[in-house]
Amino acid sequence: MRKFILLATLSPQGLQTLQVTPERLLEVNREIEDLGGRVLDQWAVLGYYDFLSIIEAPDEATVAHMTAELSARGSATFETLTVVETSDVFTGLDD
């Protein structure tokens, strides 16, 4: 499994949903699992993005499908970053 960073920005509708039913966040995490991923860690953040999530998924196509599915609901938009281990980029770090 590969790691990815999801940066989520809530729409006004998404923010209102979380204020009324905060457990919706856990439901979305379960939906991510149903779509082939797994949330490893998650934080609420201040600034342009509302949430930063570290997820695992088999590949970029799975994450693209996942974020398209979640974005289509109108509650959030996502930016996805692929994580590459530094030891894979800079040889000799494990020595």
C-alpha positions, -999 to 999 in steps of 0.1 A, spaced: 0 0 0 12 35 -8 7 66 14 -10 98 4 -18 131 20 -53 144 16 -58 181 22 -95 188 26 -114 221 24 -150 220 36 -178 238 18 -202 258 38 -226 228 36 -198 204 48 -190 227 77 -226 229 87 -229 191 85 -199 186 108 -212 212 133 -246 194 136 -233 158 133 -195 157 142 -196 119 139 -199 124 102 -161 126 100 -158 90 112 -184 79 87 -164 95 59 -133 76 72 -153 44 69 -164 54 34 -127 59 25 -122 23 36 -151 11 14 -135 29 -15 -102 10 -11 -82 33 13 -75 35 50 -70 66 71 -38 63 91 -39 97 108 -60 129 107 -58 164 120 -80 195 118 -58 224 107 -60 261 106 -56 280 73 -67 273 38 -73 236 45 -96 223 72 -83 187 75 -50 169 68 -53 132 65 -26 105 59 -41 76 41 -30 43 25 -43 31 -8 -31 7 -35 -24 34 -61 -31 69 -75 -61 57 -94 -78 45 -63 -72 78 -46 -84 97 -76 -116 77 -76 -120 81 -39 -116 119 -39 -138 123 -70 -165 103 -52 -162 123 -20 -160 157 -38 -191 149 -59 -212 152 -27 -204 189 -25 -192 189 12 -155 192 5 -128 196 -21 -94 178 -19 -58 182 -28 -39 150 -30 -1 146 -25 17 113 -31 42 105 -3 76 92 -14 99 78 13 131 100 16 152 68 14 137 61 -20 146 96 -32 180 101 -16 201 69 -18 223 62 12 200 75 39 195 41 53 233 34 56 
